[in-house]
Amino acid sequence: MCGEHRSGCGGDVGVMAAPGGFAPNRGFFKRVLVTGGAGFIASHVVIAFVKKYPDYLVINLDKLDYCASLKNLEAISEEPNYKFIQGDICDAHFIKLLFETENINIVLHYAAQTHVDISFSHSSEFSNTNIYGTSVLVDAAYEANVEKFIYISTDEVYGGSLDEEFDELSPKRPTNPYAASKAAAECCVLSYWEKYKFPVIVTRSCNIYGPHQFPGKVIPKFISLLQRNKKCSIHGSGIQIRNFLYATDVVEAFFTVLKNGKPGEIYNIGTDFEISVQQLAKELIRLIKKTKSDSETEEWLDFVSDRPFLEPKYPMKLEKIHTLGWRPKVTWDEGLKKTIEWYRDYFHNWSNAEEGLVPFPLPQ
Ligand SMILES: NC(=O)c1ccc[n+]([C@@H]2O[C@H](COP(=O)([O-])OP(=O)(O)OC[C@H]3O[C@@H](n4cnc5c(N)ncnc54)[C@H](O)[C@@H]3O)[C@@H](O)[C@H]2O)c1
């Protein structure tokens, strides 16, 4: 599958070939491939990159799965240093040709299947995209002599804990097929450093929130349900604690890692801010439904059965990323306010957004 936004589909990989058959740097200092750029986090990365670095060409490669939306990229879609290519990281032939024709210098790899609940019923699909797709991509990047390859992983590879804080050398003990596939993909990426000193870096971030996230995930789901006068569906008792970092803060962390991170290293990216899912729901209810008392607030909660195992929390040590010079800037109150406002206006950026609001979503 291929297709290029704006300039049409040329050649096997869907990229418009320049005279001579290649797409040289055409005046751009570097060419950056961002995978999954029509998804939540990477759409913020693409927008920031395109705006901040006009001398870098940003190529967004995305399959346009159910959680993707090109509408979230409208702010930059006509910029001369942005290019969208529709394609699948699991298509090895397509990926090889993409690297051969696009002269890519840097890869930021976000594309993945990301919903933990769906991973239990569709584990082979998660293994295929997250492990096999990553191995296809890193191998093609290595063959193409890419200068830096950043793999975006998750705190979920550590498994849950009540009190132990995980540092980058803590053992990986994933407790769901999503986290297991991310852990396996990390090993695959890092093996290219071990064997060839190919400059890969792995980041493990906590939960990210903000605009552009498909409403199947907890914060946009609760906001969107409440904005439609529906109750927040809480898995189990809602005591599970999560750290939430605002989208623009994690983008800055990725830029910091890209600039100052050392090849072969792993960096935790997180925040000290933590909140239980139940507390999060109550806070959103107070903000959106303007409830005054606890009993009024609790009327908007709907407890649904738990998934097989809910980790209490994923606490991480953050000294390593702090040493690189990064700290989060956006306060929880500020980030939540911006997120609530965004979903009021842009919920329909996904034609299938309503389908994300059921308690246990299935992929569309
Ligand atoms: N959201 C979080 O809180 C969080 C936290 C830590 C790490 N991460 C990681 O960050 C990355 C991005 O997460 P997100 O929440 O933005 O995800 P998302 O589900 O919003 O977006 C994923 C994107 O990948 C694309 N994609 C899926 N399969 C593909 C394929 N085979 N080929 C090409 N594109 C494909 C989808 O179309 C989508 O646009 C993931 O790797 C995830 O594991 C996310």
The ligand as a Gaussian input file, in Angstrom:
#p B3LYP/6-31G(d) Opt

LIG

0 1
 N        0.439000       7.209000      24.276000
 C        1.224000       6.974000      25.293000
 O        0.884000       7.320000      26.436000
 C        2.564000       6.298000      25.088000
 C        3.424000       6.152000      26.191000
 C        4.672000       5.557000      26.002000
 C        5.067000       5.125000      24.753000
 N        4.203000       5.258000      23.688000
 C        4.673000       4.802000      22.373000
 O        4.666000       5.940000      21.505000
 C        4.334000       5.519000      20.180000
 C        3.144000       6.325000      19.692000
 O        2.044000       6.104000      20.563000
 P        0.648000       6.839000      20.316000
 O       -0.102000       6.778000      21.579000
 O        0.881000       8.110000      19.656000
 O       -0.007000       5.803000      19.293000
 P       -1.264000       5.924000      18.320000
 O       -1.947000       4.605000      18.447000
 O       -2.027000       7.173000      18.542000
 O       -0.571000       6.061000      16.888000
 C        0.102000       4.997000      16.274000
 C        0.253000       5.359000      14.803000
 O        0.966000       4.302000      14.168000
 C        0.346000       4.039000      12.911000
 N        0.622000       2.639000      12.561000
 C        0.172000       1.522000      13.182000
 N        0.627000       0.436000      12.535000
 C        1.394000       0.868000      11.508000
 C        2.135000       0.219000      10.484000
 N        2.167000      -1.119000      10.418000
 N        2.803000       0.967000       9.590000
 C        2.761000       2.332000       9.643000
 N        2.057000       3.004000      10.585000
 C        1.387000       2.272000      11.498000
 C       -1.131000       4.271000      13.161000
 O       -1.839000       4.506000      11.949000
 C       -1.091000       5.490000      14.066000
 O       -1.137000       6.677000      13.327000
 C        4.066000       4.022000      20.249000
 O        5.201000       3.335000      19.809000
 C        3.801000       3.760000      21.718000
 O        4.172000       2.465000      22.068000
 C        2.972000       5.836000      23.830000

